[in-house]
Amino acid sequence: MDFAKGHGTGNDFVIVPDLEDALPLKDAQVAALCDRRFGIGGDGLLRVAPSDDPAAEWFMDYRNADGSIAEMCGNGVRVFVRYLLERGLATGPEVAVATRAGVKNVVVEDDGLRVDMGPAVFGPPSQASVEGFTWPGQAVSMGNPHLVCHLGDEAELEALELFHQPRYDEAVFPDGVNVEFSVGAAPHVRMRVHERGVGETASCGTGACAVAAVALRHAGQDTGTCRVDLPGGTLTVTVTDETVYLAGPAVIVAEGTFRF
Ligand SMILES: N[C@@H](CCC[C@H](N)C(=O)O)C(=O)O
């Protein structure tokens, strides 16, 4: 099976071109491809399939490393478009991509790609616990679910054990949740994330959008631009009255053939 490998700020993906929509991958196959020792390795998988939506030619079938389905992936959609452009499957500078969270418009810029992610939808306050410590947090949907917890200082952020899934209120997040921990204040924050279906990752685009939206709101701003530093790099998030834009790099690093 042909594959490519790419990443956006260290959030890495196996890309599977399925241009005839003939490869509906099972959870176990996705997990095998994403396995870092026995497979190619990735935080998730992007299957390139034809779209049913007339507004987009291609559908990003995003799967987490454990095979589970997620609605949206902000780093993944930039990598997806980079792949389409490099393979001649789309022409820039604007590319529409169908996702489970609707059609997303991606624009190629000099230093990366910018995605119209749609609005950040605030949910109720909630909380997350790690190793017996509990922090208040804010539920935010970017199409997929997030819980943003703001911490006191950098040392607290660095010390967090995020190998295991933080505990959260399953009544608020019945489908699981991506949990972000942040420090700093708009217009410049730093974060780490434990992703649903994956574990700790070097970056999360939808998570960065959620963190930036919360940071701007804490600063008394409904709109504005926020730099978000993650272990894998920097993303820029701009919140307007209508939507959230996510900007950052995306690269394809390998292509090959995988044997199941
Ligand atoms: N890394 C992604 C988010 C991927 C989906 C997430 N793990 C979920 O289950 O919702 C991003 O860059 O947004």
Ligand as a Chemical Component Dictionary entry (heavy atoms), coordinates in Angstrom:
data_LIG
# 
_chem_comp.id                   LIG 
_chem_comp.type                 NON-POLYMER 
_chem_comp.pdbx_formal_charge   0 
_chem_comp.three_letter_code    LIG 
# 
loop_
_chem_comp_atom.comp_id 
_chem_comp_atom.atom_id 
_chem_comp_atom.alt_atom_id 
_chem_comp_atom.type_symbol 
_chem_comp_atom.charge 
_chem_comp_atom.model_Cartn_x 
_chem_comp_atom.model_Cartn_y 
_chem_comp_atom.model_Cartn_z 
_chem_comp_atom.pdbx_ordinal 
LIG N1 N1 N 0 -3.727  16.783 16.362 1  
LIG C1 C1 C 0 -4.951  17.266 15.856 2  
LIG C2 C2 C 0 -6.201  16.788 16.544 3  
LIG C3 C3 C 0 -6.457  15.310 16.230 4  
LIG C4 C4 C 0 -7.780  14.779 16.742 5  
LIG C5 C5 C 0 -7.833  14.620 18.233 6  
LIG N2 N2 N 0 -6.880  13.682 18.746 7  
LIG C6 C6 C 0 -9.257  14.192 18.619 8  
LIG O1 O1 O 0 -9.494  13.005 18.902 9  
LIG O2 O2 O 0 -10.138 15.054 18.622 10 
LIG C7 C7 C 0 -4.921  18.743 15.550 11 
LIG O3 O3 O 0 -3.859  19.209 15.100 12 
LIG O4 O4 O 0 -5.933  19.421 15.653 13 
# 
loop_
_chem_comp_bond.comp_id 
_chem_comp_bond.atom_id_1 
_chem_comp_bond.atom_id_2 
_chem_comp_bond.value_order 
_chem_comp_bond.pdbx_ordinal 
LIG N1 C1 SING 1  
LIG C1 C2 SING 2  
LIG C1 C7 SING 3  
LIG C2 C3 SING 4  
LIG C3 C4 SING 5  
LIG C4 C5 SING 6  
LIG C5 N2 SING 7  
LIG C5 C6 SING 8  
LIG C6 O1 DOUB 9  
LIG C6 O2 SING 10 
LIG C7 O3 DOUB 11 
LIG C7 O4 SING 12 
# 
